[in-house]
Amino acid sequence: MALPQSIRNAGEPWTRKELARLKEFAADNIPPSVISLRLGRPVDSVLTKAGQLGIRLSPLDKPPYGLLT
């Protein structure tokens, strides 16, 4: 049975391309939940890897993409 698209890479080593995309997404203020979907990794995995690399992700309780409420 195939894994859901949202976690297709769960448990796999991170590639250089994925790490570069993670940095780009963070710079674009994309929320961790969206990054998770785009990279096919669980949100916890995205948050952990970002923390290990010192990448600051947008707060979970703020609107994404610089939108104002």
N, C-alpha and C positions, 0 to 999 in steps of 0.2 A: 504494500500500500504506500502510495506517495505521500510525502509530508505536505501539509498545507503550504501554499506559496509564501505565506508570511513567516514561516520558520524553516524554509527549505535548506538553509545553511547552518542550522543549529548544531552545535557540537563540532563543526568543521573549523580548521585553523583559518584565521583571518588572512586574506591575501593583501598584497601591497595596494592593489586597486581598490579594495574595500576600505582600507585605512585612509587612502586619499579621498575617497568619496565621503567617508565619515567626517573628515576635516572640512571638506567643502560644504557639506550639509550644515555643520555646526556654524561655519562662517556665515551661511545664509539664514541663520536663525530658524532652521527647520526643527520642529519638535521631535523628541526621541521616538514617539510612537510612529511618526511618519518615516523617520530614518529606519526604524525597525522593518517596516513594510518594504521600503525600497531596497534594503540590503538582504531581506529574507532571514532576519535574525530576531530572536526574542528581545523585547525591550530591555530586560535585565542584562542581556549580553551586550547590547549597545551601551547602556549606562556604565557597565563595568569596564569595557574596553576604553570608552572615553575617559573615565577616571584614571585608568592605568597610564594613558597617554597625556594626561593633563589637559584634555580638551574640555572646554566648558560648554555644556549644552544649555539651551534656553530652559528656563524654569518650566516645570510641567503645568503650572497654573496660570501661565501668561498666554495671551493670544499669539498664534504663530505668524511668521512672515511679517512682523512689524505692524500688524493690524491694531487699530485702537478700538476699544469697546465703548 
